[in-house]
Amino acid sequence: MKTRVVIFLLALFPILTQAQAFEKYESMKDVDAMIMTSKMFKMLAKVDLSTDDAEAQQYIDLIEKLNEIRIFTSKDQSVRSQMAGDVENYLKKASLDELMRVTEDGKNIKFYSKPGKNDNIISELFMFMEGRKEGDPISVILSITGDIDLSQLSRLTSDLKVPGAEELKNINDKP
């Protein structure tokens, strides 16, 4: 019995550390936060879409397999510094692989992933962006967890209007 409890806690540890690393941003006044849970994805999957539309069906298949999306953005310099430090600490503790880095239009964007079932399916996509958007300094943390199909992901993040999402179109071209 004790062995099962230990195994269960070890399995939960990565989820708990990620939640703790960024949980504080949910209630900060200078942070825009969006958290979508698996319940929301299940509800979205039930939206009456034409089942004859293959693209719509692929989209439904993608969102049904997601656990959570967390997006935190801030223009406040103090908060942006905290975000950078928390991201650095998270990346040291989490077993994430760097997917790509993009520096373009005053933005530094880094993508990381946690391995999943195979090379195209990952269990977490993590993005950190620092730079400027519409002339203002901004930092963005994005974490998507679940069974994530990289070939489908750019559409979802584009629909969510996540800064840096347009770079995900090139993620399958990673070396």
TALIN-V336826 format. One record per run of one state. SS is the DSSP state (2 for helix, 1 for strand, 0 for the rest). FROM is the first residue (numbers start at 1). TO is the last residue. Records with the same first field share a line. If there is no record, write none. Layout:
BEGIN
SS=FROM-TO  FROM-TO
END
This chain:
BEGIN
0=1-1  28-30  46-53  65-65  75-76  94-96  105-106  116-120  134-135  160-164  174-175
2=2-27  38-45  54-64  77-93  150-159  165-173
1=31-37  66-74  97-104  107-115  121-133  136-149
END
